[in-house]
Amino acid sequence: MWMADAPVILCLVTLPGEGAVNGTIVLDHAILAATSLGYGTCWIGAYDADKVKDVLKIPKDYGIVCLTPVGVPAEYPNERPRKKPAELFMKEQFGSELDYSL
Ligand SMILES: Cc1cc2nc3c(=O)[nH]c(=O)nc-3n(C[C@H](O)[C@H](O)[C@H](O)COP(=O)(O)O)c2cc1C
């Protein structure tokens, strides 16, 4: 229910038969833009698609990929620990170690 406090909730809807890739790029850019303006978001994948379609009057053959609330953050928690770049990136070949000297 915490989402209900947000003044705006974006819902990413895809055309019938279309994949989610282009839409996720759009929403990702919207999230980055909102963040740059000082707003908070949260990628939401846990929802009842049929109920969301009912509320927003989205035709049954359209898809929903995700939602995100957008609003002024209620709190600013410390950043959580992040994986090191060497755990996330590979160079040239899968499984290779990233060489920072290059
Ligand atoms: C595919 C996906 C689905 C998510 N679904 C939910 C969700 O349903 N509810 C929620 O509170 N957060 C959801 N999140 C947000 C994550 O719980 C987490 O807060 C967010 O990815 C930020 O993580 P970070 O602190 O590692 O950057 C989702 C994130 C992703 C990537």
PDBQT file of the ligand as one rigid body, heavy atoms in Angstrom, charges set to zero:
ROOT
HETATM    1  C1  LIG A 201      12.551  -6.727 -12.217  1.00  0.00    +0.000 C 
HETATM    2  C2  LIG A 201      12.375  -5.996 -10.902  1.00  0.00    +0.000 A 
HETATM    3  C3  LIG A 201      11.169  -6.117 -10.219  1.00  0.00    +0.000 A 
HETATM    4  C4  LIG A 201      10.983  -5.472  -9.005  1.00  0.00    +0.000 A 
HETATM    5  N1  LIG A 201       9.795  -5.588  -8.351  1.00  0.00    +0.000 NA
HETATM    6  C5  LIG A 201       9.612  -4.970  -7.167  1.00  0.00    +0.000 A 
HETATM    7  C6  LIG A 201       8.372  -5.063  -6.475  1.00  0.00    +0.000 A 
HETATM    8  O1  LIG A 201       7.441  -5.703  -6.949  1.00  0.00    +0.000 OA
HETATM    9  N2  LIG A 201       8.237  -4.428  -5.290  1.00  0.00    +0.000 N 
HETATM   10  C7  LIG A 201       9.254  -3.654  -4.755  1.00  0.00    +0.000 A 
HETATM   11  O2  LIG A 201       9.076  -3.091  -3.666  1.00  0.00    +0.000 OA
HETATM   12  N3  LIG A 201      10.435  -3.539  -5.406  1.00  0.00    +0.000 NA
HETATM   13  C8  LIG A 201      10.632  -4.167  -6.580  1.00  0.00    +0.000 A 
HETATM   14  N4  LIG A 201      11.814  -4.023  -7.254  1.00  0.00    +0.000 N 
HETATM   15  C9  LIG A 201      12.814  -3.095  -6.693  1.00  0.00    +0.000 C 
HETATM   16  C10 LIG A 201      13.918  -3.841  -5.958  1.00  0.00    +0.000 C 
HETATM   17  O3  LIG A 201      13.375  -4.457  -4.851  1.00  0.00    +0.000 OA
HETATM   18  C11 LIG A 201      15.005  -2.866  -5.493  1.00  0.00    +0.000 C 
HETATM   19  O4  LIG A 201      14.478  -1.990  -4.563  1.00  0.00    +0.000 OA
HETATM   20  C12 LIG A 201      15.539  -2.073  -6.634  1.00  0.00    +0.000 C 
HETATM   21  O5  LIG A 201      15.884  -2.926  -7.694  1.00  0.00    +0.000 OA
HETATM   22  C13 LIG A 201      16.762  -1.264  -6.183  1.00  0.00    +0.000 C 
HETATM   23  O6  LIG A 201      17.764  -2.144  -5.801  1.00  0.00    +0.000 OA
HETATM   24  P1  LIG A 201      19.204  -1.636  -5.496  1.00  0.00    +0.000 P 
HETATM   25  O7  LIG A 201      19.157  -1.019  -4.136  1.00  0.00    +0.000 OA
HETATM   26  O8  LIG A 201      20.043  -2.866  -5.536  1.00  0.00    +0.000 OA
HETATM   27  O9  LIG A 201      19.533  -0.635  -6.563  1.00  0.00    +0.000 OA
HETATM   28  C14 LIG A 201      12.024  -4.671  -8.458  1.00  0.00    +0.000 A 
HETATM   29  C15 LIG A 201      13.237  -4.542  -9.159  1.00  0.00    +0.000 A 
HETATM   30  C16 LIG A 201      13.413  -5.196 -10.358  1.00  0.00    +0.000 A 
HETATM   31  C17 LIG A 201      14.733  -5.022 -11.080  1.00  0.00    +0.000 C 
ENDROOT
TORSDOF 0
